[in-house]
């Protein structure tokens, strides 16, 4: 736990020290107010860039994609529903999915409705995002 929180605690302590130092310098009228505003803006901009880079870093995957079969079984997705989900992720409309799989558009609508229900998703984009979170889709 200390390994995880240690760097954050040090950064927070350094930032608090820097803000106190700036407040002291401002009280002593060492620099103009614009200089303090610029320094604080740079501090927060740097902190925001660092936090954004840490929060949204892309993790490198090694090797080919392997579907999470446990999640598929736990959700109860059938093989046909997985095919439909893969085609939804490729951006195909219901009619295109029907032509690709050789089934009727109404059957595709039924499969899509079941996928939405099992993934607890109100629309296609949510279903794709949820499936990627669960490693059902690459």
N, CA, C and O atoms as CSV, one atom per row, in Angstrom:
chain,resi,resn,atom,element,x,y,z
A,1,UNK,N,N,0.821,-1.192,0.000
A,1,UNK,CA,C,0.000,0.000,0.000
A,1,UNK,C,C,0.863,1.253,0.000
A,1,UNK,O,O,0.543,2.243,-0.658
A,2,UNK,N,N,1.961,1.197,0.746
A,2,UNK,CA,C,2.865,2.343,0.810
A,2,UNK,C,C,3.545,2.581,-0.537
A,2,UNK,O,O,3.812,3.725,-0.905
A,3,UNK,N,N,3.828,1.494,-1.277
A,3,UNK,CA,C,4.448,1.639,-2.590
A,3,UNK,C,C,3.529,2.360,-3.553
A,3,UNK,O,O,3.995,3.089,-4.428
A,4,UNK,N,N,2.232,2.165,-3.402
A,4,UNK,CA,C,1.272,2.800,-4.296
A,4,UNK,C,C,1.029,4.246,-3.894
A,4,UNK,O,O,1.017,5.136,-4.745
A,5,UNK,N,N,0.836,4.486,-2.602
A,5,UNK,CA,C,0.489,5.820,-2.133
A,5,UNK,C,C,1.697,6.703,-1.867
A,5,UNK,O,O,1.554,7.923,-1.785
A,6,UNK,N,N,2.876,6.124,-1.732
A,6,UNK,CA,C,4.077,6.887,-1.424
A,6,UNK,C,C,4.363,8.025,-2.399
A,6,UNK,O,O,4.523,9.166,-1.966
A,7,UNK,N,N,4.433,7.751,-3.695
A,7,UNK,CA,C,4.705,8.842,-4.641
A,7,UNK,C,C,3.644,9.936,-4.612
A,7,UNK,O,O,3.965,11.120,-4.719
A,8,UNK,N,N,2.392,9.547,-4.470
A,8,UNK,CA,C,1.316,10.538,-4.413
A,8,UNK,C,C,1.429,11.408,-3.168
A,8,UNK,O,O,1.195,12.616,-3.224
A,9,UNK,N,N,1.784,10.799,-2.055
A,9,UNK,CA,C,1.947,11.552,-0.817
A,9,UNK,C,C,3.109,12.538,-0.933
A,9,UNK,O,O,3.013,13.672,-0.464
A,10,UNK,N,N,4.198,12.110,-1.554
A,10,UNK,CA,C,5.338,13.007,-1.748
A,10,UNK,C,C,4.986,14.167,-2.666
A,10,UNK,O,O,5.375,15.305,-2.401
A,11,UNK,N,N,4.267,13.899,-3.725
A,11,UNK,CA,C,3.861,14.960,-4.649
A,11,UNK,C,C,2.931,15.940,-3.951
A,11,UNK,O,O,3.062,17.152,-4.116
A,12,UNK,N,N,1.991,15.415,-3.172
A,12,UNK,CA,C,1.071,16.277,-2.442
A,12,UNK,C,C,1.814,17.142,-1.417
A,12,UNK,O,O,1.518,18.328,-1.269
A,13,UNK,N,N,2.764,16.552,-0.724
A,13,UNK,CA,C,3.552,17.314,0.253
A,13,UNK,C,C,4.374,18.392,-0.439
A,13,UNK,O,O,4.458,19.516,0.056
A,14,UNK,N,N,4.977,18.068,-1.568
A,14,UNK,CA,C,5.762,19.055,-2.312
A,14,UNK,C,C,4.879,20.185,-2.820
A,14,UNK,O,O,5.271,21.351,-2.776
A,15,UNK,N,N,3.693,19.846,-3.299
A,15,UNK,CA,C,2.772,20.877,-3.783
A,15,UNK,C,C,2.317,21.777,-2.640
A,15,UNK,O,O,2.230,22.993,-2.807
A,16,UNK,N,N,2.026,21.189,-1.482
A,16,UNK,CA,C,1.620,22.000,-0.324
A,16,UNK,C,C,2.752,22.918,0.108
A,16,UNK,O,O,2.519,24.083,0.429
A,17,UNK,N,N,3.978,22.401,0.118
A,17,UNK,CA,C,5.126,23.223,0.473
A,17,UNK,C,C,5.299,24.366,-0.522
A,17,UNK,O,O,5.542,25.506,-0.129
A,18,UNK,N,N,5.173,24.058,-1.812
A,18,UNK,CA,C,5.332,25.081,-2.839
A,18,UNK,C,C,4.264,26.165,-2.713
A,18,UNK,O,O,4.560,27.350,-2.869
A,19,UNK,N,N,3.025,25.765,-2.430
A,19,UNK,CA,C,1.969,26.759,-2.260
A,19,UNK,C,C,2.216,27.629,-1.031
A,19,UNK,O,O,1.977,28.836,-1.076
A,20,UNK,N,N,2.687,27.041,0.060
A,20,UNK,CA,C,3.021,27.824,1.254
A,20,UNK,C,C,4.170,28.784,0.966
A,20,UNK,O,O,4.135,29.937,1.394
A,21,UNK,N,N,5.174,28.323,0.254
A,21,UNK,CA,C,6.300,29.165,-0.113
A,21,UNK,C,C,5.834,30.333,-0.982
A,21,UNK,O,O,6.270,31.469,-0.797
A,22,UNK,N,N,4.924,30.033,-1.949
A,22,UNK,CA,C,4.403,31.097,-2.801
A,22,UNK,C,C,3.590,32.105,-1.993
A,22,UNK,O,O,3.651,33.309,-2.243
A,23,UNK,N,N,2.829,31.599,-1.024
A,23,UNK,CA,C,2.040,32.501,-0.186
A,23,UNK,C,C,2.959,33.408,0.635
A,23,UNK,O,O,2.685,34.599,0.782
A,24,UNK,N,N,4.036,32.853,1.163
A,24,UNK,CA,C,5.002,33.652,1.914
A,24,UNK,C,C,5.655,34.702,1.015
A,24,UNK,O,O,5.778,35.866,1.399
A,25,UNK,N,N,6.072,34.286,-0.182
A,25,UNK,CA,C,6.702,35.217,-1.112
A,25,UNK,C,C,5.719,36.317,-1.521
A,25,UNK,O,O,6.106,37.474,-1.688
A,26,UNK,N,N,4.455,35.948,-1.680
A,26,UNK,CA,C,3.442,36.937,-2.057
A,26,UNK,C,C,3.242,37.943,-0.919
A,26,UNK,O,O,3.102,39.142,-1.160
A,27,UNK,N,N,3.229,37.444,0.325
A,27,UNK,CA,C,3.076,38.337,1.473
A,27,UNK,C,C,4.256,39.286,1.588
A,27,UNK,O,O,4.092,40.426,2.021
A,28,UNK,N,N,5.436,38.834,1.209
A,28,UNK,CA,C,6.635,39.671,1.280
A,28,UNK,C,C,6.768,40.571,0.037
A,28,UNK,O,O,7.689,41.383,-0.056
A,29,UNK,N,N,5.851,40.417,-0.897
A,29,UNK,CA,C,5.830,41.214,-2.133
A,29,UNK,C,C,7.128,41.083,-2.935
A,29,UNK,O,O,7.648,42.054,-3.485
A,30,UNK,N,N,7.630,39.844,-2.978
A,30,UNK,CA,C,8.853,39.594,-3.729
A,30,UNK,C,C,8.604,39.690,-5.228
A,30,UNK,O,O,9.400,40.273,-5.965
A,31,UNK,N,N,7.502,39.119,-5.667
A,31,UNK,CA,C,7.141,39.133,-7.084
A,31,UNK,C,C,5.775,39.773,-7.234
A,31,UNK,O,O,5.052,39.947,-6.254
A,32,UNK,N,N,5.422,40.123,-8.465
A,32,UNK,CA,C,4.097,40.667,-8.732
A,32,UNK,C,C,3.036,39.573,-8.696
A,32,UNK,O,O,3.349,38.387,-8.792
A,33,UNK,N,N,1.774,39.988,-8.555
A,33,UNK,CA,C,0.667,39.035,-8.480
A,33,UNK,C,C,0.578,38.177,-9.735
A,33,UNK,O,O,0.250,36.993,-9.649
A,34,UNK,N,N,0.865,38.755,-10.898
A,34,UNK,CA,C,0.804,37.993,-12.143
A,34,UNK,C,C,1.783,36.826,-12.135
A,34,UNK,O,O,1.475,35.762,-12.673
A,35,UNK,N,N,2.929,37.003,-11.550
A,35,UNK,CA,C,3.919,35.936,-11.487
A,35,UNK,C,C,3.401,34.775,-10.629
A,35,UNK,O,O,3.611,33.611,-10.970
A,36,UNK,N,N,2.733,35.086,-9.531
A,36,UNK,CA,C,2.182,34.027,-8.678
A,36,UNK,C,C,1.067,33.279,-9.382
A,36,UNK,O,O,0.980,32.054,-9.296
A,37,UNK,N,N,0.218,34.012,-10.076
A,37,UNK,CA,C,-0.869,33.371,-10.818
A,37,UNK,C,C,-0.292,32.448,-11.890
A,37,UNK,O,O,-0.775,31.331,-12.076
A,38,UNK,N,N,0.736,32.911,-12.590
A,38,UNK,CA,C,1.359,32.096,-13.627
A,38,UNK,C,C,2.004,30.845,-13.035
A,38,UNK,O,O,1.878,29.762,-13.605
A,39,UNK,N,N,2.688,30.978,-11.906
A,39,UNK,CA,C,3.321,29.818,-11.271
A,39,UNK,C,C,2.292,28.789,-10.812
A,39,UNK,O,O,2.488,27.589,-11.002
A,40,UNK,N,N,1.215,29.245,-10.219
A,40,UNK,CA,C,0.173,28.321,-9.770
A,40,UNK,C,C,-0.503,27.668,-10.971
A,40,UNK,O,O,-0.812,26.477,-10.934
A,41,UNK,N,N,-0.735,28.434,-12.034
A,41,UNK,CA,C,-1.327,27.865,-13.250
A,41,UNK,C,C,-0.418,26.792,-13.841
A,41,UNK,O,O,-0.897,25.731,-14.242
A,42,UNK,N,N,0.879,27.052,-13.900
A,42,UNK,CA,C,1.823,26.056,-14.410
A,42,UNK,C,C,1.857,24.812,-13.523
A,42,UNK,O,O,1.938,23.689,-14.020
A,43,UNK,N,N,1.794,25.018,-12.223
A,43,UNK,CA,C,1.779,23.893,-11.298
A,43,UNK,C,C,0.567,22.993,-11.552
A,43,UNK,O,O,0.702,21.774,-11.662
A,44,UNK,N,N,-0.610,23.602,-11.644
A,44,UNK,CA,C,-1.816,22.801,-11.848
A,44,UNK,C,C,-1.880,22.205,-13.248
A,44,UNK,O,O,-2.402,21.104,-13.422
A,45,UNK,N,N,-1.358,22.911,-14.248
A,45,UNK,CA,C,-1.315,22.356,-15.599
A,45,UNK,C,C,-0.405,21.124,-15.631
A,45,UNK,O,O,-0.757,20.099,-16.215
A,46,UNK,N,N,0.758,21.235,-15.002
A,46,UNK,CA,C,1.665,20.087,-14.942
A,46,UNK,C,C,1.064,18.925,-14.181
A,46,UNK,O,O,1.182,17.772,-14.597
A,47,UNK,N,N,0.422,19.226,-13.069
A,47,UNK,CA,C,-0.230,18.182,-12.290
A,47,UNK,C,C,-1.349,17.518,-13.085
A,47,UNK,O,O,-1.523,16.301,-13.024
A,48,UNK,N,N,-2.108,18.321,-13.833
A,48,UNK,CA,C,-3.187,17.770,-14.652
A,48,UNK,C,C,-2.656,16.894,-15.772
A,48,UNK,O,O,-3.216,15.831,-16.041
A,49,UNK,N,N,-1.590,17.318,-16.427
A,49,UNK,CA,C,-0.985,16.497,-17.483
A,49,UNK,C,C,-0.448,15.188,-16.930
A,49,UNK,O,O,-0.626,14.130,-17.533
A,50,UNK,N,N,0.215,15.266,-15.773
A,50,UNK,CA,C,0.744,14.057,-15.171
A,50,UNK,C,C,-0.379,13.092,-14.779
A,50,UNK,O,O,-0.306,11.895,-15.058
A,51,UNK,N,N,-1.420,13.629,-14.127
A,51,UNK,CA,C,-2.541,12.773,-13.701
A,51,UNK,C,C,-3.254,12.188,-14.913
A,51,UNK,O,O,-3.633,11.017,-14.899
A,52,UNK,N,N,-3.440,12.982,-15.957
A,52,UNK,CA,C,-4.088,12.473,-17.168
A,52,UNK,C,C,-3.288,11.368,-17.820
A,52,UNK,O,O,-3.847,10.370,-18.274
A,53,UNK,N,N,-1.981,11.543,-17.866
A,53,UNK,CA,C,-1.129,10.507,-18.452
A,53,UNK,C,C,-1.190,9.220,-17.636
A,53,UNK,O,O,-1.192,8.125,-18.197
A,54,UNK,N,N,-1.240,9.354,-16.315
A,54,UNK,CA,C,-1.320,8.164,-15.455
A,54,UNK,C,C,-2.675,7.469,-15.562
A,54,UNK,O,O,-2.751,6.240,-15.589
A,55,UNK,N,N,-3.737,8.260,-15.621
A,55,UNK,CA,C,-5.075,7.677,-15.637
A,55,UNK,C,C,-5.436,7.051,-16.978
A,55,UNK,O,O,-6.159,6.056,-17.029
A,56,UNK,N,N,-4.937,7.628,-18.054
A,56,UNK,CA,C,-5.353,7.179,-19.376
A,56,UNK,C,C,-4.231,6.534,-20.177
A,56,UNK,O,O,-4.269,6.535,-21.408
A,57,UNK,N,N,-3.242,5.987,-19.498
A,57,UNK,CA,C,-2.155,5.338,-20.209
A,57,UNK,C,C,-2.659,4.070,-20.876
A,57,UNK,O,O,-3.493,3.350,-20.327
A,58,UNK,N,N,-2.143,3.811,-22.058
A,58,UNK,CA,C,-2.521,2.620,-22.811
A,58,UNK,C,C,-1.653,1.457,-22.354
A,58,UNK,O,O,-0.425,1.548,-22.340
A,59,UNK,N,N,-2.287,0.399,-21.992
A,59,UNK,CA,C,-1.546,-0.781,-21.579
A,59,UNK,C,C,-1.266,-1.638,-22.805
A,59,UNK,O,O,-2.155,-1.909,-23.613
A,60,UNK,N,N,-0.030,-2.052,-22.923
A,60,UNK,CA,C,0.374,-2.879,-24.050
A,60,UNK,C,C,-0.070,-4.316,-23.793
A,60,UNK,O,O,0.163,-4.875,-22.722
A,61,UNK,N,N,-0.705,-4.887,-24.785
A,61,UNK,CA,C,-1.104,-6.285,-24.669
A,61,UNK,C,C,-0.075,-7.123,-25.410
A,61,UNK,O,O,0.395,-6.746,-26.484
A,62,UNK,N,N,0.260,-8.234,-24.839
A,62,UNK,CA,C,1.212,-9.124,-25.478
A,62,UNK,C,C,0.475,-10.342,-25.969
A,62,UNK,O,O,-0.349,-10.919,-25.261
A,63,UNK,N,N,0.777,-10.723,-27.175
A,63,UNK,CA,C,0.166,-11.909,-27.745
A,63,UNK,C,C,-1.209,-11.629,-28.321
A,63,UNK,O,O,-1.717,-10.512,-28.231
A,64,UNK,N,N,-1.805,-12.651,-28.912
A,64,UNK,CA,C,-3.119,-12.490,-29.525
A,64,UNK,C,C,-4.225,-12.368,-28.472
A,64,UNK,O,O,-4.054,-12.747,-27.313
A,65,UNK,N,N,-5.353,-11.833,-28.911
A,65,UNK,CA,C,-6.493,-11.672,-28.011
A,65,UNK,C,C,-7.053,-13.041,-27.631
A,65,UNK,O,O,-7.219,-13.921,-28.476
A,66,UNK,N,N,-7.340,-13.198,-26.332
A,66,UNK,CA,C,-8.000,-14.414,-25.859
A,66,UNK,C,C,-9.285,-14.014,-25.165
A,66,UNK,O,O,-9.275,-13.254,-24.197
A,67,UNK,N,N,-10.384,-14.532,-25.668
A,67,UNK,CA,C,-11.698,-14.203,-25.121
A,67,UNK,C,C,-11.830,-14.756,-23.711
A,67,UNK,O,O,-11.354,-15.849,-23.408
A,68,UNK,N,N,-12.485,-13.980,-22.856
A,68,UNK,CA,C,-12.747,-14.380,-21.475
A,68,UNK,C,C,-13.942,-15.329,-21.459
A,68,UNK,O,O,-15.092,-14.897,-21.379
A,69,UNK,N,N,-13.655,-16.622,-21.536
A,69,UNK,CA,C,-14.727,-17.618,-21.609
A,69,UNK,C,C,-15.545,-17.689,-20.327
A,69,UNK,O,O,-16.729,-18.024,-20.360
A,70,UNK,N,N,-14.919,-17.376,-19.201
A,70,UNK,CA,C,-15.666,-17.372,-17.940
A,70,UNK,C,C,-16.765,-16.315,-17.953
A,70,UNK,O,O,-17.886,-16.564,-17.510
A,71,UNK,N,N,-16.429,-15.124,-18.472
A,71,UNK,CA,C,-17.430,-14.056,-18.548
A,71,UNK,C,C,-18.552,-14.439,-19.515
A,71,UNK,O,O,-19.724,-14.168,-19.253
A,72,UNK,N,N,-18.187,-15.071,-20.631
A,72,UNK,CA,C,-19.194,-15.503,-21.608
A,72,UNK,C,C,-20.142,-16.505,-20.962
A,72,UNK,O,O,-21.359,-16.411,-21.125
A,73,UNK,N,N,-19.582,-17.465,-20.228
A,73,UNK,CA,C,-20.422,-18.468,-19.568
A,73,UNK,C,C,-21.265,-17.844,-18.463
A,73,UNK,O,O,-22.439,-18.180,-18.312
A,74,UNK,N,N,-20.674,-16.940,-17.691
A,74,UNK,CA,C,-21.404,-16.317,-16.587
A,74,UNK,C,C,-22.570,-15.486,-17.091
A,74,UNK,O,O,-23.624,-15.441,-16.458
A,75,UNK,N,N,-22.384,-14.829,-18.230
A,75,UNK,CA,C,-23.465,-14.024,-18.795
A,75,UNK,C,C,-24.475,-14.869,-19.550
A,75,UNK,O,O,-25.604,-14.433,-19.776
A,76,UNK,N,N,-24.083,-16.071,-19.940
A,76,UNK,CA,C,-24.984,-16.941,-20.678
A,76,UNK,C,C,-25.126,-16.560,-22.141
A,76,UNK,O,O,-26.180,-16.773,-22.741
A,77,UNK,N,N,-24.075,-16.000,-22.719
A,77,UNK,CA,C,-24.115,-15.623,-24.133
A,77,UNK,C,C,-23.954,-16.867,-24.998
A,77,UNK,O,O,-23.043,-17.668,-24.789
A,78,UNK,N,N,-24.840,-17.018,-25.964
A,78,UNK,CA,C,-24.738,-18.147,-26.896
A,78,UNK,C,C,-23.708,-17.829,-27.973
A,78,UNK,O,O,-23.273,-16.686,-28.113
A,79,UNK,N,N,-23.326,-18.844,-28.724
A,79,UNK,CA,C,-22.337,-18.626,-29.787
A,79,UNK,C,C,-22.892,-17.696,-30.862
A,79,UNK,O,O,-22.145,-16.898,-31.428
A,80,UNK,N,N,-24.183,-17.786,-31.150
A,80,UNK,CA,C,-24.791,-16.903,-32.145
A,80,UNK,C,C,-24.825,-15.463,-31.639
A,80,UNK,O,O,-24.601,-14.528,-32.407
A,81,UNK,N,N,-25.105,-15.282,-30.343
A,81,UNK,CA,C,-25.090,-13.939,-29.769
A,81,UNK,C,C,-23.685,-13.340,-29.805
A,81,UNK,O,O,-23.525,-12.136,-30.004
A,82,UNK,N,N,-22.667,-14.185,-29.613
A,82,UNK,CA,C,-21.286,-13.714,-29.727
A,82,UNK,C,C,-20.973,-13.281,-31.154
A,82,UNK,O,O,-20.302,-12.271,-31.370
A,83,UNK,N,N,-21.461,-14.051,-32.129
A,83,UNK,CA,C,-21.268,-13.658,-33.529
A,83,UNK,C,C,-21.931,-12.317,-33.807
A,83,UNK,O,O,-21.345,-11.453,-34.460
A,84,UNK,N,N,-23.145,-12.144,-33.313
A,84,UNK,CA,C,-23.872,-10.889,-33.502
A,84,UNK,C,C,-23.123,-9.754,-32.815
A,84,UNK,O,O,-22.999,-8.666,-33.378
A,85,UNK,N,N,-22.630,-9.992,-31.618
A,85,UNK,CA,C,-21.879,-8.969,-30.889
A,85,UNK,C,C,-20.608,-8.579,-31.643
A,85,UNK,O,O,-20.268,-7.398,-31.713
A,86,UNK,N,N,-19.905,-9.562,-32.207
A,86,UNK,CA,C,-18.707,-9.265,-33.009
A,86,UNK,C,C,-19.060,-8.396,-34.212
A,86,UNK,O,O,-18.328,-7.462,-34.539
A,87,UNK,N,N,-20.171,-8.697,-34.869
A,87,UNK,CA,C,-20.568,-7.919,-36.042
A,87,UNK,C,C,-21.050,-6.523,-35.653
A,87,UNK,O,O,-20.845,-5.565,-36.399
A,88,UNK,N,N,-21.684,-6.405,-34.500
A,88,UNK,CA,C,-22.069,-5.074,-33.994
A,88,UNK,C,C,-20.809,-4.242,-33.764
A,88,UNK,O,O,-20.758,-3.063,-34.115
A,89,UNK,N,N,-19.789,-4.874,-33.167
A,89,UNK,CA,C,-18.536,-4.168,-32.903
A,89,UNK,C,C,-17.845,-3.744,-34.197
A,89,UNK,O,O,-17.105,-2.760,-34.207
A,90,UNK,N,N,-18.079,-4.470,-35.278
A,90,UNK,CA,C,-17.522,-4.101,-36.582
A,90,UNK,C,C,-18.317,-2.980,-37.244
A,90,UNK,O,O,-17.921,-2.476,-38.295
A,91,UNK,N,N,-19.437,-2.586,-36.635
A,91,UNK,CA,C,-20.217,-1.465,-37.137
A,91,UNK,C,C,-21.327,-1.848,-38.094
A,91,UNK,O,O,-21.869,-0.986,-38.786
A,92,UNK,N,N,-21.673,-3.119,-38.146
A,92,UNK,CA,C,-22.716,-3.544,-39.074
A,92,UNK,C,C,-24.107,-3.266,-38.511
A,92,UNK,O,O,-24.342,-3.371,-37.308
A,93,UNK,N,N,-25.016,-2.911,-39.406
A,93,UNK,CA,C,-26.414,-2.698,-39.041
A,93,UNK,C,C,-27.113,-4.057,-38.992
A,93,UNK,O,O,-26.554,-5.070,-39.412
A,94,UNK,N,N,-28.336,-4.063,-38.476
A,94,UNK,CA,C,-29.074,-5.318,-38.339
A,94,UNK,C,C,-29.253,-6.030,-39.674
A,94,UNK,O,O,-29.106,-7.250,-39.746
A,95,UNK,N,N,-29.567,-5.288,-40.728
A,95,UNK,CA,C,-29.763,-5.920,-42.040
A,95,UNK,C,C,-28.463,-6.526,-42.562
A,95,UNK,O,O,-28.473,-7.600,-43.165
A,96,UNK,N,N,-27.356,-5.845,-42.334
A,96,UNK,CA,C,-26.065,-6.390,-42.758
A,96,UNK,C,C,-25.716,-7.650,-41.973
A,96,UNK,O,O,-25.192,-8.613,-42.532
A,97,UNK,N,N,-26.006,-7.636,-40.691
A,97,UNK,CA,C,-25.755,-8.821,-39.860
A,97,UNK,C,C,-26.609,-9.980,-40.346
A,97,UNK,O,O,-26.145,-11.118,-40.424
A,98,UNK,N,N,-27.858,-9.681,-40.670
A,98,UNK,CA,C,-28.759,-10.723,-41.170
A,98,UNK,C,C,-28.214,-11.335,-42.453
A,98,UNK,O,O,-28.226,-12.556,-42.607
A,99,UNK,N,N,-27.734,-10.500,-43.382
A,99,UNK,CA,C,-27.162,-11.016,-44.640
A,99,UNK,C,C,-25.897,-11.824,-44.375
A,99,UNK,O,O,-25.693,-12.877,-44.979
A,100,UNK,N,N,-25.058,-11.340,-43.484
A,100,UNK,CA,C,-23.795,-12.030,-43.184
A,100,UNK,C,C,-24.043,-13.405,-42.584
A,100,UNK,O,O,-23.380,-14.374,-42.952
A,101,UNK,N,N,-24.986,-13.492,-41.669
A,101,UNK,CA,C,-25.251,-14.753,-40.962
A,101,UNK,C,C,-26.299,-15.615,-41.650
A,101,UNK,O,O,-26.478,-16.778,-41.288
A,102,UNK,N,N,-26.995,-15.056,-42.642
A,102,UNK,CA,C,-28.021,-15.824,-43.350
A,102,UNK,C,C,-29.266,-16.074,-42.513
A,102,UNK,O,O,-29.879,-17.138,-42.596
A,103,UNK,N,N,-29.632,-15.087,-41.711
A,103,UNK,CA,C,-30.837,-15.196,-40.884
A,103,UNK,C,C,-31.705,-13.974,-41.144
A,103,UNK,O,O,-31.275,-13.037,-41.817
A,104,UNK,N,N,-32.922,-13.978,-40.613
A,104,UNK,CA,C,-33.835,-12.861,-40.856
A,104,UNK,C,C,-33.477,-11.665,-39.968
A,104,UNK,O,O,-32.891,-11.841,-38.900
A,105,UNK,N,N,-33.826,-10.454,-40.405
A,105,UNK,CA,C,-33.576,-9.271,-39.579
A,105,UNK,C,C,-34.281,-9.328,-38.226
A,105,UNK,O,O,-33.765,-8.812,-37.236
A,106,UNK,N,N,-35.453,-9.951,-38.179
A,106,UNK,CA,C,-36.161,-10.076,-36.898
A,106,UNK,C,C,-35.390,-10.971,-35.922
A,106,UNK,O,O,-35.379,-10.712,-34.719
A,107,UNK,N,N,-34.753,-12.012,-36.437
A,107,UNK,CA,C,-33.939,-12.871,-35.585
A,107,UNK,C,C,-32.741,-12.101,-35.058
A,107,UNK,O,O,-32.353,-12.260,-33.900
A,108,UNK,N,N,-32.149,-11.255,-35.916
A,108,UNK,CA,C,-31.024,-10.420,-35.479
A,108,UNK,C,C,-31.481,-9.485,-34.367
A,108,UNK,O,O,-30.776,-9.311,-33.373
A,109,UNK,N,N,-32.667,-8.878,-34.530
A,109,UNK,CA,C,-33.188,-7.980,-33.494
A,109,UNK,C,C,-33.349,-8.717,-32.169
A,109,UNK,O,O,-33.064,-8.165,-31.106
A,110,UNK,N,N,-33.804,-9.954,-32.236
A,110,UNK,CA,C,-33.967,-10.758,-31.022
A,110,UNK,C,C,-32.613,-11.016,-30.368
A,110,UNK,O,O,-32.469,-10.877,-29.153
A,111,UNK,N,N,-31.612,-11.397,-31.182
A,111,UNK,CA,C,-30.272,-11.641,-30.644
A,111,UNK,C,C,-29.682,-10.367,-30.040
A,111,UNK,O,O,-29.064,-10.404,-28.975
A,112,UNK,N,N,-29.878,-9.241,-30.729
A,112,UNK,CA,C,-29.366,-7.966,-30.227
A,112,UNK,C,C,-30.028,-7.622,-28.888
A,112,UNK,O,O,-29.359,-7.175,-27.957
A,113,UNK,N,N,-31.330,-7.829,-28.800
A,113,UNK,CA,C,-32.050,-7.559,-27.553
A,113,UNK,C,C,-31.521,-8.442,-26.422
A,113,UNK,O,O,-31.372,-7.977,-25.292
A,114,UNK,N,N,-31.234,-9.719,-26.721
A,114,UNK,CA,C,-30.695,-10.621,-25.697
A,114,UNK,C,C,-29.289,-10.180,-25.263
A,114,UNK,O,O,-28.950,-10.229,-24.081
A,115,UNK,N,N,-28.485,-9.752,-26.232
A,115,UNK,CA,C,-27.132,-9.273,-25.908
A,115,UNK,C,C,-27.224,-8.048,-25.010
A,115,UNK,O,O,-26.508,-7.957,-24.013
A,116,UNK,N,N,-28.103,-7.099,-25.354
A,116,UNK,CA,C,-28.276,-5.899,-24.536
A,116,UNK,C,C,-28.706,-6.266,-23.122
A,116,UNK,O,O,-28.205,-5.711,-22.144
A,117,UNK,N,N,-29.629,-7.198,-23.028
A,117,UNK,CA,C,-30.139,-7.608,-21.711
A,117,UNK,C,C,-29.039,-8.270,-20.875
A,117,UNK,O,O,-28.883,-7.970,-19.692
A,118,UNK,N,N,-28.283,-9.169,-21.503
A,118,UNK,CA,C,-27.257,-9.901,-20.765
A,118,UNK,C,C,-26.080,-9.015,-20.369
A,118,UNK,O,O,-25.458,-9.235,-19.330
A,119,UNK,N,N,-25.772,-8.017,-21.193
A,119,UNK,CA,C,-24.681,-7.100,-20.874
A,119,UNK,C,C,-25.167,-5.879,-20.103
A,119,UNK,O,O,-24.367,-5.015,-19.743
A,120,UNK,N,N,-26.459,-5.799,-19.848
A,120,UNK,CA,C,-27.066,-4.678,-19.134
A,120,UNK,C,C,-26.686,-3.358,-19.813
A,120,UNK,O,O,-26.187,-2.425,-19.184
A,121,UNK,N,N,-26.946,-3.322,-21.134
A,121,UNK,CA,C,-26.575,-2.151,-21.932
A,121,UNK,C,C,-27.809,-1.617,-22.652
A,121,UNK,O,O,-28.572,-2.390,-23.233
A,122,UNK,N,N,-28.010,-0.296,-22.616
A,122,UNK,CA,C,-29.179,0.275,-23.285
A,122,UNK,C,C,-29.005,0.448,-24.792
A,122,UNK,O,O,-29.998,0.536,-25.514
A,123,UNK,N,N,-27.759,0.498,-25.284
A,123,UNK,CA,C,-27.538,0.699,-26.727
A,123,UNK,C,C,-26.250,0.012,-27.165
A,123,UNK,O,O,-25.501,-0.515,-26.342
A,124,UNK,N,N,-26.005,0.025,-28.465
A,124,UNK,CA,C,-24.889,-0.709,-29.056
A,124,UNK,C,C,-23.529,-0.280,-28.495
A,124,UNK,O,O,-22.699,-1.125,-28.160
A,125,UNK,N,N,-23.308,1.021,-28.394
A,125,UNK,CA,C,-22.011,1.496,-27.919
A,125,UNK,C,C,-21.735,1.043,-26.486
A,125,UNK,O,O,-20.598,0.725,-26.136
A,126,UNK,N,N,-22.767,1.017,-25.674
A,126,UNK,CA,C,-22.596,0.564,-24.284
A,126,UNK,C,C,-22.307,-0.935,-24.250
A,126,UNK,O,O,-21.489,-1.397,-23.455
A,127,UNK,N,N,-22.982,-1.690,-25.118
A,127,UNK,CA,C,-22.756,-3.131,-25.165
A,127,UNK,C,C,-21.320,-3.442,-25.593
A,127,UNK,O,O,-20.676,-4.328,-25.032
A,128,UNK,N,N,-20.828,-2.711,-26.583
A,128,UNK,CA,C,-19.454,-2.928,-27.052
A,128,UNK,C,C,-18.460,-2.567,-25.954
A,128,UNK,O,O,-17.510,-3.309,-25.705
A,129,UNK,N,N,-18.677,-1.428,-25.296
A,129,UNK,CA,C,-17.774,-1.012,-24.220
A,129,UNK,C,C,-17.779,-2.032,-23.084
A,129,UNK,O,O,-16.723,-2.384,-22.558
A,130,UNK,N,N,-18.943,-2.496,-22.716
A,130,UNK,CA,C,-19.060,-3.482,-21.622
A,130,UNK,C,C,-18.372,-4.793,-22.009
A,130,UNK,O,O,-17.681,-5.402,-21.193
A,131,UNK,N,N,-18.565,-5.223,-23.265
A,131,UNK,CA,C,-17.933,-6.459,-23.729
A,131,UNK,C,C,-16.415,-6.321,-23.742
A,131,UNK,O,O,-15.709,-7.287,-23.454
A,132,UNK,N,N,-15.907,-5.153,-24.067
A,132,UNK,CA,C,-14.454,-4.944,-24.059
A,132,UNK,C,C,-13.929,-4.915,-22.632
A,132,UNK,O,O,-12.833,-5.410,-22.371
A,133,UNK,N,N,-14.691,-4.343,-21.704
A,133,UNK,CA,C,-14.281,-4.349,-20.299
A,133,UNK,C,C,-14.145,-5.781,-19.782
A,133,UNK,O,O,-13.229,-6.100,-19.025
A,134,UNK,N,N,-15.069,-6.626,-20.205
A,134,UNK,CA,C,-15.076,-8.020,-19.749
A,134,UNK,C,C,-14.166,-8.910,-20.589
A,134,UNK,O,O,-14.097,-10.117,-20.361
A,135,UNK,N,N,-13.469,-8.320,-21.560
A,135,UNK,CA,C,-12.580,-9.042,-22.474
A,135,UNK,C,C,-13.331,-10.097,-23.277
A,135,UNK,O,O,-12.808,-11.180,-23.538
A,136,UNK,N,N,-14.555,-9.774,-23.662
A,136,UNK,CA,C,-15.309,-10.627,-24.570
A,136,UNK,C,C,-14.987,-10.235,-26.001
A,136,UNK,O,O,-14.989,-11.076,-26.900
A,137,UNK,N,N,-14.711,-8.954,-26.208
A,137,UNK,CA,C,-14.314,-8.434,-27.518
A,137,UNK,C,C,-12.901,-7.869,-27.422
A,137,UNK,O,O,-12.486,-7.386,-26.368
A,138,UNK,N,N,-12.157,-7.935,-28.546
A,138,UNK,CA,C,-10.805,-7.342,-28.529
A,138,UNK,C,C,-10.853,-5.831,-28.510
A,138,UNK,O,O,-9.808,-5.181,-28.495
